[in-house]
Amino acid sequence: MDPMLLVLRVSLVGISVVFVALLLIAGVISLLARFDEKPTKPAAFPEPEPAIPEEIVAVITAAVVTSLGCGVKVKRIRYGKGTEYWSEQGRITIMASHITRQ
């Protein structure tokens, strides 16, 4: 048998085996996805943020104007998620200290 035909036949058999295996894997995954479907909940509207008293807004605005100077306008005040902001800022500070400057 011609060696070129043998190489071609082996290549075609190998590629066919790979594609059949991939099709079987895709079929098994699609079957598992059908059985694993969970009922979807309707999208809920986000809860409105609690209103901040006007006195607190005035104090925050005064603190911002004092620290940053004139011409500052406070557009929005949001409640944080607790202490996550402090720990996130700490991580940012630590990571920024590792940046090499050129």
C-alpha positions as CSV (number, residue, x, y, z in Angstrom):
1,M,0.0,0.0,0.0
2,D,1.2,3.5,-0.8
3,P,2.5,5.2,2.3
4,M,0.8,8.4,1.4
5,L,-2.6,6.7,1.3
6,L,-1.9,5.0,4.7
7,V,-1.1,8.4,6.2
8,L,-4.2,9.9,4.8
9,R,-6.4,7.0,6.0
10,V,-4.9,7.2,9.6
11,S,-5.4,11.0,9.6
12,L,-9.0,10.7,8.5
13,V,-9.8,8.0,11.1
14,G,-8.1,10.0,13.8
15,I,-10.0,13.2,12.9
16,S,-13.3,11.2,12.7
17,V,-12.8,9.7,16.2
18,V,-12.1,13.1,17.7
19,F,-15.2,14.7,16.1
20,V,-17.4,11.8,17.2
21,A,-16.1,12.1,20.7
22,L,-16.7,15.8,20.7
23,L,-20.3,15.3,19.4
24,L,-20.9,12.7,22.2
25,I,-19.6,15.1,24.8
26,A,-21.8,18.0,23.4
27,G,-24.8,15.7,23.5
28,V,-24.2,14.7,27.1
29,I,-23.8,18.3,28.2
30,S,-27.0,19.4,26.4
31,L,-28.9,16.5,28.1
32,L,-27.5,17.5,31.5
33,A,-28.4,21.1,30.9
34,R,-32.1,20.1,30.1
35,F,-32.4,18.2,33.3
36,D,-30.7,20.8,35.4
37,E,-33.0,23.7,34.4
38,K,-34.4,25.6,37.3
39,P,-37.5,27.8,37.1
40,T,-36.4,31.4,36.6
41,K,-37.8,34.1,38.9
42,P,-39.1,37.3,37.4
43,A,-36.7,40.2,37.7
44,A,-37.4,42.1,40.9
45,F,-37.1,45.8,41.0
46,P,-34.1,47.0,43.2
47,E,-35.1,48.3,46.6
48,P,-34.8,52.1,46.8
49,E,-32.1,53.4,49.0
50,P,-33.3,54.8,52.3
51,A,-33.6,58.6,52.4
52,I,-30.8,60.4,54.1
53,P,-32.0,63.2,56.4
54,E,-31.3,66.7,55.2
55,E,-29.2,67.5,58.3
56,I,-26.8,64.7,57.4
57,V,-26.6,65.9,53.8
58,A,-25.8,69.4,55.0
59,V,-23.1,68.1,57.3
60,I,-21.5,65.9,54.5
61,T,-21.7,68.8,52.0
62,A,-20.0,71.1,54.5
63,A,-17.3,68.6,55.2
64,V,-16.6,68.2,51.4
65,V,-16.6,71.9,50.8
66,T,-14.2,72.4,53.8
67,S,-11.8,69.7,52.7
68,L,-11.9,70.3,48.9
69,G,-12.6,74.0,48.7
70,C,-15.2,76.2,47.0
71,G,-17.0,75.2,43.8
72,V,-17.9,71.7,44.9
73,K,-21.4,70.4,44.4
74,V,-22.6,67.1,46.0
75,K,-24.8,65.3,43.6
76,R,-25.3,62.0,45.2
77,I,-24.8,60.3,48.6
78,R,-25.0,56.6,48.9
79,Y,-24.7,54.2,51.9
80,G,-21.8,51.9,51.8
81,K,-21.8,48.1,52.1
82,G,-20.3,48.3,55.6
83,T,-16.6,47.9,56.1
84,E,-15.9,46.5,52.6
85,Y,-14.9,49.9,51.4
86,W,-12.3,50.4,54.1
87,S,-10.8,47.0,53.4
88,E,-10.9,47.5,49.7
89,Q,-9.1,50.9,50.1
90,G,-6.5,49.2,52.3
91,R,-5.8,46.6,49.6
92,I,-5.5,49.3,46.9
93,T,-3.0,51.2,49.1
94,I,-0.9,48.1,49.7
95,M,-0.9,47.0,46.0
96,A,-0.1,50.6,44.9
97,S,2.9,50.5,47.2
98,H,4.3,47.5,45.3
99,I,4.2,49.3,41.9
100,T,7.8,50.0,40.7
101,R,8.3,53.5,39.4
102,Q,10.6,54.1,36.5
